[in-house]
Every structure is written in structure tokens, then in C-alpha cells.
Amino acid sequence: MPNAVVIIPTYNEIENIEKMVNKVMSLRPAFHILIVDDGSPDGTAQKVKELQLKFPEALFLLERKGKSGLGTAYIAGFRWAIEHQYDYIFEMDCDFSHNPDDLCHLLAKCEAGADVAVGSRYVKGGQIKNWPQDRLLLSYFASLYVRFFTWIGVNDTTAGFVGYKRKVLETIDLNKIKFVGYAFQIEMKFAAAQLGFKIVEHPITFIDREFGQSKMSSGIIKEAIIGVLQMKWNSFFSSYKK
């Protein structure tokens, strides 16, 4: 049985889901997949159920009612993966902005000693394709802003392509992770760093989605800007440790 699972949150990803599942299932070493679907009205969950007939022992589905935020989807997936005793737990998008082939590189980083492996756009060899200039600048300066206030040594603090050893997610009190949007990715890295875990970055090429709609919004950006200050302030008084 593979000891690695990939958590993929979905909302209206019918254009991408079958291609993504087939691609991840073709990788070696092998990965299992957990889809966390937030009640997609376009039939994403139904398509996953059809694909489960093809991959009955490797593809799993967690259905939730309504959109509850990216962070809560991942935390639900983390709890499921911990319960099922996977050694390595990954998160990635369904829209192919993250290249599934890079899962193998992130797994290798974890097996070589990293506690957290980040697919990074902002280290040597990393890059972004097809983003408008304003969003590129927003993402880059957001990472600089986070690094300035949090003092964590991660270049791509907002990255959503990440692998964790199970012990990291077992050590972090997931009930203390408060952010659900853009800031969720920041808070998870901050929590891991605060608890002394080794975070390693691997360069990736991030490609903007071809199908479906982006989940970015002004509210998500506002959460990140204000949330980083709240997160740093709270860290002086409490720990993310269980």
C-alpha cells in the first residue's frame, strides 16, 4: 500500500478532475488521492464516484455541504489522512497550476529528511507562467510581507503545493488554525516553523489554470494582510502545539 496521499479540494472542477486523477494515478512511486468536494453543483463529486470504479483502492471522496473555505477542506483532509495512517500527506490544486509530476520531487525531499516540502515559485529554478502582472506582483510582495513580519525562512510562504510528514500534522493543533482562505497556507507554514520542523523548498513552475474559475477574492487577500499581523501577535502568547 502506498504510504502517501494527495489531498485535492474541489469546487466545480468537472473540466479537470478526471485528467488530474488519471495523471496522479500514473505516477511512480504510487500515491493515493483524497478528493474533498464542497458540494460542487457541476457534478465533480459524481465524476469522482465513477472514477472510484476504476481505482477502488486508491481514490477516496470526502463530500461536504456547501463552500466552507479552502483551509477547512484541507484540515478535514488532514484529519482523514492521519486517521488512515499515511506517512506523507500532500496538498495540491486540481486545476494543473501545480504539475503532478512534482509530487515525486516533494516526496523525495520528505524521505531525505524534510518535515515539510514546499513547491516553491520563488527559489532558484521556480517560475510562474500565464499570470497577469498585477497578480504576479501581489503574490510576490505578499510573500515578502509575510517573511518580514513572521521571520520564517520560506521564500514562497503562500504556496499551496506542500507535502507534510504525518508527525507534523499530528503535532500541530489543527483546531488552532484559524484562517480559511489565502492566509491558511501561510499559517500552516508558520505553525510548522514555530514548532521547529524542517521546511525545505523545491522549485516548481506554476501555471495559471486553463479551465474553471479562480477562487481568489478581495476578502481572501484582506484575510492574509490582517491575518499575518494577528498570527504573529498571538504567537507571543500561545503555541500551535497540541
C-alpha positions as CSV (number, residue, x, y, z in Angstrom):
1,M,0.0,0.0,0.0
2,P,1.4,3.5,-0.8
3,N,2.3,5.5,2.2
4,A,1.5,8.8,0.6
5,V,-1.8,10.5,-0.1
6,V,-2.6,13.6,-2.1
7,I,-5.5,15.8,-0.8
8,I,-7.2,17.8,-3.6
9,P,-10.1,20.1,-2.6
10,T,-12.6,20.7,-5.4
11,Y,-15.4,23.0,-6.2
12,N,-16.7,23.0,-9.8
13,E,-13.7,21.2,-11.2
14,I,-15.5,18.9,-13.7
15,E,-13.2,20.1,-16.5
16,N,-10.1,18.9,-14.7
17,I,-10.9,16.1,-12.2
18,E,-10.7,13.1,-14.5
19,K,-7.5,14.2,-16.1
20,M,-6.0,15.0,-12.7
21,V,-6.9,11.7,-11.1
22,N,-5.6,9.7,-14.1
23,K,-2.3,11.7,-14.0
24,V,-1.7,11.2,-10.3
25,M,-2.5,7.5,-10.5
26,S,0.1,7.1,-13.2
27,L,2.9,8.3,-11.0
28,R,5.6,6.1,-9.6
29,P,6.1,5.8,-6.7
30,A,2.3,5.5,-6.3
31,F,0.1,7.9,-4.4
32,H,-3.4,7.6,-3.1
33,I,-5.9,10.5,-3.6
34,L,-8.4,12.0,-1.4
35,I,-10.9,14.4,-3.1
36,V,-12.6,16.9,-0.7
37,D,-15.6,18.2,-2.6
38,D,-17.6,21.1,-1.2
39,G,-20.9,20.3,-2.9
40,S,-19.9,21.1,-6.4
41,P,-23.1,21.8,-8.5
42,D,-21.3,20.8,-11.7
43,G,-21.1,17.1,-10.9
44,T,-17.5,16.9,-9.8
45,A,-18.3,14.5,-6.9
46,Q,-20.3,12.3,-9.2
47,K,-17.4,12.0,-11.6
48,V,-15.1,11.1,-8.7
49,K,-17.5,8.3,-7.8
50,E,-17.4,7.0,-11.4
51,L,-13.6,7.1,-11.2
52,Q,-13.6,5.1,-8.0
53,L,-14.8,2.1,-10.0
54,K,-11.5,2.4,-11.9
55,F,-9.4,3.0,-8.8
56,P,-11.4,1.3,-6.0
57,E,-8.5,1.0,-3.5
58,A,-6.7,4.3,-4.2
59,L,-9.2,7.0,-4.8
60,F,-11.3,8.4,-1.9
61,L,-14.0,11.0,-1.7
62,L,-15.0,13.2,1.2
63,E,-18.2,15.2,0.5
64,R,-19.1,18.4,2.4
65,K,-22.2,20.5,2.1
66,G,-21.5,24.0,0.7
67,K,-18.4,26.0,0.4
68,S,-16.6,26.3,3.8
69,G,-13.2,27.5,2.7
70,L,-10.0,26.0,1.4
71,G,-8.5,25.8,4.9
72,T,-11.3,23.8,6.4
73,A,-11.3,21.5,3.4
74,Y,-7.6,20.8,3.9
75,I,-7.9,20.3,7.6
76,A,-10.8,17.8,7.1
77,G,-8.4,16.0,4.7
78,F,-5.5,16.1,7.1
79,R,-7.7,14.5,9.8
80,W,-8.8,11.8,7.4
81,A,-5.2,11.1,6.3
82,I,-3.9,11.0,9.9
83,E,-6.7,8.6,10.8
84,H,-5.7,6.3,7.9
85,Q,-2.0,6.4,9.0
86,Y,-0.4,7.8,5.8
87,D,3.2,8.7,6.4
88,Y,3.3,11.5,3.8
89,I,0.4,13.9,3.2
90,F,0.3,16.3,0.3
91,E,-1.9,19.1,-0.8
92,M,-2.3,20.5,-4.3
93,D,-4.8,22.2,-6.6
94,C,-7.0,20.4,-9.1
95,D,-6.5,22.9,-12.0
96,F,-3.0,21.8,-13.1
97,S,-1.4,25.0,-11.8
98,H,0.6,22.5,-9.9
99,N,2.4,19.9,-12.0
100,P,1.5,16.4,-10.6
101,D,5.0,15.2,-11.6
102,D,6.4,17.4,-8.9
103,L,4.7,15.3,-6.2
104,C,7.6,12.8,-6.7
105,H,10.2,15.5,-6.0
106,L,8.4,16.7,-2.9
107,L,8.1,13.1,-1.6
108,A,11.8,12.7,-2.2
109,K,12.5,15.8,-0.1
110,C,10.5,14.4,2.7
111,E,12.1,11.0,2.5
112,A,15.5,12.7,2.6
113,G,14.8,14.5,5.8
114,A,12.4,17.4,5.3
115,D,9.4,17.6,7.6
116,V,7.6,19.9,5.2
117,A,8.4,20.2,1.5
118,V,7.1,23.3,-0.3
119,G,6.7,23.5,-4.1
120,S,8.2,27.0,-4.5
121,R,7.8,29.6,-7.2
122,Y,10.3,32.0,-5.6
123,V,13.5,30.0,-5.3
124,K,16.1,29.5,-8.0
125,G,14.5,27.5,-10.8
126,G,11.0,28.3,-9.8
127,Q,8.7,30.4,-12.1
128,I,5.2,31.4,-12.9
129,K,3.5,31.2,-16.3
130,N,0.4,32.9,-17.6
131,W,-0.3,35.2,-14.6
132,P,-1.2,38.8,-15.3
133,Q,1.4,41.3,-14.0
134,D,-0.8,42.6,-11.1
135,R,-1.4,39.2,-9.7
136,L,2.3,38.2,-10.0
137,L,3.3,41.3,-8.1
138,L,0.6,40.7,-5.5
139,S,1.8,37.2,-4.8
140,Y,5.5,38.1,-4.7
141,F,5.1,41.1,-2.4
142,A,2.7,39.1,-0.2
143,S,5.4,36.6,0.4
144,L,7.9,39.3,1.2
145,Y,5.4,40.9,3.6
146,V,4.8,37.6,5.4
147,R,8.6,36.9,5.7
148,F,9.2,40.4,7.1
149,F,6.6,40.0,9.9
150,T,6.9,36.3,10.7
151,W,10.7,35.8,10.3
152,I,10.2,32.3,8.8
153,G,12.8,31.2,6.3
154,V,10.4,30.3,3.5
155,N,10.5,32.2,0.2
156,D,7.1,31.1,-1.1
157,T,5.0,31.5,2.1
158,T,1.7,31.5,0.2
159,A,2.4,28.3,-1.8
160,G,-0.4,25.8,-1.9
161,F,1.7,22.8,-3.2
162,V,3.0,21.2,0.0
163,G,4.0,17.9,1.5
164,Y,4.0,17.1,5.2
165,K,5.3,14.2,7.2
166,R,2.4,12.8,9.3
167,K,4.2,13.8,12.6
168,V,3.9,17.5,11.6
169,L,0.2,17.4,11.3
170,E,-0.1,15.2,14.4
171,T,1.9,17.8,16.4
172,I,0.1,20.9,15.2
173,D,-3.2,21.6,17.0
174,L,-5.3,21.9,13.9
175,N,-8.1,23.4,16.0
176,K,-5.8,26.5,16.4
177,I,-5.5,27.0,12.6
178,K,-8.0,29.9,12.2
179,F,-7.6,31.1,8.6
180,V,-9.7,29.5,5.8
181,G,-8.5,31.3,2.6
182,Y,-5.2,32.6,1.3
183,A,-3.8,33.0,4.8
184,F,-4.3,29.3,5.6
185,Q,-1.2,28.3,3.7
186,I,0.8,31.0,5.5
187,E,-0.5,29.9,8.9
188,M,0.4,26.2,8.3
189,K,4.0,27.0,7.4
190,F,4.2,29.5,10.3
191,A,2.9,26.8,12.7
192,A,5.4,24.2,11.4
193,A,8.3,26.7,11.7
194,Q,7.2,27.7,15.2
195,L,7.3,24.1,16.3
196,G,10.8,23.6,14.9
197,F,10.1,21.4,11.9
198,K,12.5,21.4,9.0
199,I,10.9,23.2,5.9
200,V,12.6,22.7,2.5
201,E,11.6,24.3,-0.8
202,H,11.7,22.7,-4.2
203,P,11.4,24.8,-7.4
204,I,8.3,24.4,-9.4
205,T,6.7,26.0,-12.4
206,F,3.3,27.4,-11.5
207,I,0.9,27.6,-14.5
208,D,-2.4,29.5,-14.2
209,R,-5.5,27.4,-14.7
210,E,-6.8,26.8,-18.2
211,F,-10.3,25.6,-17.2
212,G,-12.7,26.7,-14.4
213,Q,-12.6,29.9,-12.4
214,S,-10.1,31.2,-9.9
215,K,-11.1,31.1,-6.2
216,M,-9.1,34.3,-5.4
217,S,-11.2,37.2,-4.0
218,S,-10.6,40.5,-2.2
219,G,-11.8,39.0,1.0
220,I,-9.1,36.3,0.8
221,I,-6.4,38.9,0.2
222,K,-7.7,41.1,3.2
223,E,-7.6,38.0,5.4
224,A,-4.0,37.4,4.5
225,I,-2.9,41.0,5.1
226,I,-4.6,41.4,8.5
227,G,-4.2,37.8,9.5
228,V,-0.4,37.8,9.3
229,L,-0.3,40.5,12.0
230,Q,-2.8,38.7,14.2
231,M,-1.0,35.4,13.8
232,K,2.4,36.9,14.8
233,W,0.9,38.7,17.7
234,N,-0.9,35.6,19.0
235,S,2.3,33.6,18.7
236,F,3.8,35.6,21.6
237,F,1.2,34.2,23.9
238,S,0.4,30.7,22.7
239,S,1.8,27.8,20.8
240,Y,0.3,25.7,17.9
241,K,1.4,22.5,19.7
242,K,-1.3,20.2,20.9
